[in-house]
């Protein structure tokens, strides 16, 4: 007598369906936009499924995204799991109305994001390679600029129960370990991310949002294997120190 194996309909219907994709919205400006190639590459090659959307008009800050109809429409357009927010590169640490404006907008956006059922994540930007030539009294060099920018982001994350992607800290770590590679993190303007900077940014974001170790990433992003491996190790350290 032959034995008949019965497969439950629940397995036939649901057991072999792919896992639902994680949905991530990015609201920022050119710093995020010029890293997006690497963000997409890292997230879409880790074996999971992600739906990524970017709203990154140049030069905009969080106050813009808090009030802009296109940004707000994007926020309400899907059941996002995470929304990553990035401010204009100078304002958070300038002090006075600029720093307060950043903090107010971060609070407003974090509340709007949670209202949509998503988790907010702050994209900590980096100091400019040689400081800010337009604001030399406030940002005379990378170290000073990084300290002020990172402090503002850490405060915003702490006060708004938000994740923090410590990308600026990763830039700083590389500066202390490898000055030549640090310079390669930037394009010629000393501000926007190069391929190395974009790849580092993507690795930090991946580690922050997935909770996984960036050392597990295998895609090198067209960089030399040894260089990509080192950038992943720094991303791992930055994420680990920020989330002990």
N, C-alpha and C positions, 0 to 999 in steps of 0.2 A: 504493500500500500504506500503510495507516494504522500509525503508530507507537504501540505500546502502552507506557504508562508504568507501571512497577512500583514500588509504594511498599513499602519494607521493613516487615515486620510489626512490627519493633521500634519504628518511628516511630508506627505505628498504635496500638500498645499503650502506648507510654511517652512518645513525643515531645510529645504535647499535653496530658499530665496536668499539673495545677497543681503548683507547687513545694510540697514538704512544709512545713508551717507550723513556725515556730520556737516553742518552748514555753518560757514564762517564768513562774516561780513567785515571788510576793512574800510574804515573811514579815516582818511588822512590827506596827504599831499604828495609831492614829488619824491620824498624819502621812501614812502611806501610804494609808490608807483614804480620807482626805479629798482626796487627789490622784488617786485611782483613775479618776474620771470623765475627767480630762484625759490620764492615762496611756493609757487605752483609746482615747480619741479620736485621740491622736497616732499610736500604733502601728497602729491599724486603718485609718488613712487614708494610709499611705505607699506603698501599692501592693504591699506584701508581705503574707504571711499569718502571723498570730501567734495563739497560744493563750495567754491570760493567766489566771492563777489567783491569788487573793488570800487570805491568811490573816492578818487584821489586827485581832485583838481589842484593845480600848482599853487603853492603859497598860502593855502587856506589853513585856518586854525580850528580849534574845537568849537569856538563860538559860532563860526560859520556853519559847521555841521549840525549844531544844535538848533539852528534857525532856518537852515536851507530846506526848501521843499523837496528837492531831489534826494537829499540825504535822508530826510525823514520818511519819504516814500520808500526808499530802499530798506530802511530799518523795519518798516511795517510790512514788507513784501513777502517775508518768509519766516518760518519758525526757527530763527537762528539759534545755534548752540552757543556761539561766541561772537562778540562784536569787538574788534580791535580798533582802538582810537589813538590817533597820533596828532600831536599839535604842531604848529609852526615851529621851526627849529630854534628860534631865538627867544620867543616870548616867555616861556615858563620860568626862566631864571633871571629875567631882566629886572624884576622887582616892581613895586608899586602897582599901578593899574594893570600892567601886563601880566604879572604873576597872579594877581587876584582874579583877573579875567580868565586865566587858564584854570584856576581852581574852581571857579564858579561854573565854567562850562563843563569841566570834567564831572562835577557833581550832577549837573543837569542831564548830561548824556548817560551817565551811569544809571540814574534813575529811570530814564526812558528805555534804556536797554533792558534793565531788569523787569520793567513793566511788560515788555514783549516776551518775557520768559527766558532771556539769554543771560549769559555771564559776560560782564564787561572785562576787557583786558587793555591795559595801557601799554602802548608801544613807546618805551623809553628811548628817546633819540640820543645822539652822541654829541660831544663837543666838536667844533670844527678843528681841523688838523692844526692850524696855527692860531687859534683864537678867532674872534670876530672883528674884522677890520673896521666895521661900522660902529662897533660898540667896544672899543679897546679899553675903556675904563672899567667896564663891567666884565668883559670877557677878554682879558689880555692874552690868554693862552688856552691850550686844550684842557689842562688840568683844572683851571678855575672854571671854565665853561662847563665841563663835565660835572663838577661838584654841584654847581647851582642847578643845572638842568636835572640831574639825577635826583637831587634832594626834592625838587618840586614834584617830580613824578612819584617818588616814594610816598610823599605826603598825600598826594591825590589817591593813590592806590589804597593806602592805609585808611583814609577817612571815608572811602566810598566802597569798601569791601570788594575791591576789584583785583583781578590778576594783574601782575606786572611782568612784562617781558623785558628783562634787563639788558637790552642790546647795547646801550651806552656803557654799561659795566664791562661787557665783553670787549668793546673797542679799547677801553682803558687797560684791561688785562693784557691785551696784545701790545699796547704801547710800552708797558713795563717789561715785556719779555722779548720783543722783537721789533725794534724801531723801523727796520726796513719794511717788514710786512705791514706795520701800522700805517706807513705812508701809502702802501698799496691798497688800503681799505677805501681810499677816496679817489674820486675822479680829479681831474686837474684843478677844479675849483676849490678843492680842500674842504668841501662841504658834502656833496652828494656821494652816495655809495658806488664804488666800482664793482666789478664782478666779485672780488673777494669780500667787499663790504656787504653786498647784497646776499651772498651765500651765508656769511656769518649771521646776518639778520634773520634769514630764513631758518637757520638751525636753532637759534634762540627761540623764535616764535614756535617752531615745531615742538621743542622740548617743553615750553611753557604750556601750550594748549593741549598736548597729548599726555603730558605727565611721564613721557618716556625719555630715556637718556639719549641726547643727540649723538653720542658715540655709535649708536645703532644705525645711524643713517649710512647708506652705502652709495648713494648717488653723489658724484663729485662735482657736478655742475660745470663740466668742461675745464675745471682747474686741475693742476697737477695733483696726483693722488696724495703725496705727502703733505702738500699745502692744505688740501681739503680736510685731511685727517686732523691736522693741527687745529684748524678753525673749528672743527666739530668738538675737539677736546676742550677748547676754550669756551665754546657755547655751553658745553656740559657743566663746566665748573661754574660759569656765571648763573645758570639756571639752578644748580644745586645750592649755591650760596644764598640765592634769593629765596629758595624754598627748602630750608633745611629739614 
